[in-house]
Amino acid sequence: MREPGFGFADIPLNVGLVAKEEHTIIEKWPLKLKLKLPQPGAQEEFDTLNASGHDGNERYIEWKRV
């Protein structure tokens, strides 16, 4: 029995794509905080990301043809 949904997981297979192991266009988690407290700029980095409307759950996937 299939899980409910729209078959999104099947789309890449149906069109001959696989996720790339190593990203070459953008890092895997571009919105991940890079600085940690008490590093200078850490609070500003957090505040900027927090105000951006992103919640940090966004995921970027690069595809390649097989």
C-alpha positions, 0 to 999 in steps of 0.5 A: 500500500502506498503512502498518501501524497501526490507521488512527489518522491516518484517524479525524479525516478520517472524522469531519470533524475537522482539527487547529487551526492555533492552539491555544486551550485549551492550548499546543502543548508544555505540558511544554516547559522554559521556563527555561534555565540559568543562569536562577533556577529552571531546575534546579528546573523540570527536576527537577520535569518529570523526576520527573513521569513525562513524557518530553517526547514527549507531544503535544496536538492541538486539533481543530475540525469542518469 
